[in-house]
Amino acid sequence: MSTIETERLVLRPFRESDAADVLEYLSGPLPHCFANLKLDTLDEARAEVVKRGANPEYCFAIELKESGKVIGEIEAEPSTYAPPRLRSKETTPLPPPDTFSPSLILNAMYHGKGFAYEATYALFNYLFTRKGVRRIFAYVDDYNARSQHLCEKLGMRREGLFTEYVSFVRDAGGNPVYENTLQYAILKEEWMNRLKSKT
């Protein structure tokens, strides 16, 4: 099991005792991309905590050091893409994933305090320096200026815009509402160079 500490936070595997805090931040309004994670009951939260705890190397509760309260979660998802040449050779095992995409959910009461940057910076550093990850990329809604700013503050490059890329919600008539999505990315080499420049 992995634990990551920052000045104000502990990123750690989920525990059963986190259920009430998880329900607190997943019971309210969520961004469209996390709408399917919405919870209504403490029993649902207990079940979700067990699921999250099954991935202790890449899924973390974000805990405040001073109080022990869980104020959100951060996870790194491996990219499952394989080039056609590799996919066609069923007998050839694919190499372990070296590309990951993070997702972050933070209790709305703790927005605007720098916790998102602190947690994401710590996750990136963990992935690049302890897990041997080569590349991290992120998808961001084109209207989500706060997340775009976070990506840029972390040194990520904007790589492209996918027009009407995905739909998470439907309009009043039941039609899918497609969203434009930006992609940001950073390589391990770029991250390590940033670290060197700060020393």
C-alpha positions in Angstrom: 0.0 0.0 0.0 1.2 3.5 -0.9 0.9 6.7 1.1 1.9 10.1 -0.1 2.3 13.1 2.2 2.4 16.8 1.4 2.5 19.8 3.6 -1.3 19.7 4.4 -2.5 16.4 3.0 -2.1 12.6 3.2 -3.0 10.7 0.0 -3.7 7.1 1.2 -5.8 4.1 0.4 -9.4 4.2 1.3 -10.7 2.8 4.6 -14.2 1.7 5.6 -14.4 4.6 8.1 -14.2 7.0 5.2 -17.8 6.3 4.0 -19.4 9.3 5.6 -16.9 11.7 4.2 -17.2 10.1 0.7 -21.0 10.5 0.9 -20.6 14.1 1.7 -18.7 15.0 -1.5 -20.5 12.5 -3.8 -24.0 13.3 -2.8 -24.1 16.9 -4.1 -24.0 18.3 -7.6 -21.0 16.9 -9.6 -19.4 17.8 -12.9 -21.0 16.0 -15.8 -18.1 13.6 -16.2 -18.6 12.3 -12.6 -22.4 12.3 -12.7 -22.5 8.5 -12.6 -20.6 8.5 -9.3 -23.4 10.3 -7.4 -24.4 8.6 -4.1 -27.6 8.8 -2.1 -27.0 6.7 0.9 -24.4 5.7 3.5 -24.6 2.1 2.4 -23.8 3.1 -1.2 -20.8 5.0 0.1 -19.6 2.0 2.1 -19.7 -0.1 -1.0 -17.8 2.5 -3.0 -15.1 2.8 -0.3 -14.5 -1.0 -0.6 -14.2 -0.7 -4.4 -11.7 2.2 -4.1 -9.7 0.4 -1.4 -9.1 -2.5 -3.9 -6.7 -0.3 -5.9 -4.3 1.0 -3.2 -1.4 1.8 -5.6 -3.4 4.2 -7.8 -6.6 5.3 -6.0 -6.2 7.6 -3.0 -8.4 9.3 -0.4 -7.3 12.9 0.1 -7.1 13.4 3.9 -6.5 16.7 5.7 -3.5 16.2 8.0 -4.8 18.5 10.7 -8.2 16.8 11.1 -8.1 13.4 9.4 -11.1 14.4 7.3 -11.3 13.0 3.8 -12.1 15.9 1.4 -11.9 14.1 -1.9 -10.2 11.5 -4.0 -7.6 11.2 -6.7 -6.9 8.3 -9.0 -4.6 7.4 -11.9 -6.1 5.3 -14.6 -3.8 3.4 -17.0 -4.2 3.9 -20.7 -5.4 0.7 -22.3 -4.6 1.7 -25.9 -2.4 -0.6 -27.8 -1.3 0.1 -31.4 -3.0 -2.2 -34.0 0.3 -4.0 -34.6 0.4 -5.2 -31.0 -3.3 -5.9 -30.7 -3.2 -8.2 -33.7 -0.6 -10.5 -32.1 -2.7 -12.2 -29.5 0.2 -14.4 -28.3 2.4 -11.4 -27.7 1.9 -10.0 -24.1 1.5 -6.3 -24.0 4.0 -4.3 -21.9 2.7 -2.9 -18.7 1.0 0.5 -19.1 3.4 3.5 -18.9 0.7 6.1 -19.6 -1.8 7.2 -17.0 -4.7 9.7 -16.8 -5.6 11.3 -13.4 -9.1 12.1 -12.1 -9.8 14.3 -9.1 -12.9 15.0 -7.1 -12.8 17.5 -4.3 -15.4 18.4 -1.7 -16.9 21.7 -2.8 -16.3 23.2 0.6 -12.6 22.9 0.0 -12.3 24.5 -3.4 -10.1 27.5 -3.9 -7.6 26.6 -1.2 -4.9 25.0 -3.3 -5.7 21.5 -2.3 -6.3 20.3 -5.9 -2.9 21.5 -7.0 -1.2 20.0 -3.9 -2.8 16.6 -4.3 -2.3 16.4 -8.1 1.3 17.6 -7.9 2.0 14.9 -5.3 0.3 12.2 -7.5 2.3 13.2 -10.6 5.5 13.1 -8.6 4.6 9.7 -7.2 3.8 8.3 -10.7 6.9 9.7 -12.4 9.5 9.0 -9.6 8.1 5.9 -7.9 6.0 4.1 -10.4 8.1 4.6 -13.6 5.3 6.2 -15.6 6.4 7.7 -18.9 3.5 10.0 -19.7 0.5 11.5 -18.0 -2.4 13.0 -19.9 -5.7 14.7 -18.9 -9.0 15.4 -20.5 -10.6 18.7 -19.5 -14.0 20.2 -20.6 -13.4 23.3 -22.7 -15.6 25.4 -20.3 -13.7 24.2 -17.2 -11.2 27.1 -16.8 -10.2 26.0 -13.3 -9.1 22.6 -14.4 -7.3 24.0 -17.5 -5.4 26.4 -15.2 -4.5 23.5 -12.9 -3.1 21.5 -15.9 -1.0 24.5 -17.0 0.3 25.1 -13.5 1.5 21.5 -13.4 3.5 22.1 -16.6 1.2 20.2 -18.9 1.0 21.0 -22.6 -2.3 21.5 -24.3 -2.2 18.9 -27.1 -5.5 19.3 -28.8 -9.2 20.0 -28.8 -11.8 17.2 -29.5 -15.0 18.8 -30.8 -18.2 17.2 -29.6 -16.1 14.4 -28.1 -18.3 12.9 -25.5 -21.7 13.1 -23.9 -22.5 12.6 -20.2 -26.0 14.2 -20.1 -29.1 14.6 -22.2 -31.2 17.7 -22.9 -34.9 18.1 -22.1 -35.8 16.2 -25.3 -33.6 13.2 -24.4 -30.9 14.0 -26.9 -27.3 13.6 -25.9 -25.4 16.9 -25.2 -21.9 16.6 -26.6 -19.1 18.4 -25.0 -15.8 19.7 -26.4 -12.8 18.3 -24.7 -9.2 19.6 -24.4 -6.3 17.2 -23.9 -3.2 18.1 -21.8 -0.1 16.0 -21.3 3.3 15.9 -19.7 6.2 13.5 -20.1 8.5 12.2 -17.3 11.4 14.0 -18.9 9.5 17.3 -18.8 8.5 16.7 -15.2 12.0 15.9 -14.0 13.4 19.0 -15.7 10.8 21.0 -13.8 12.0 19.5 -10.6 15.6 20.3 -11.4 14.8 23.9 -12.2 13.2 24.3 -8.7 16.4 23.2 -6.9 
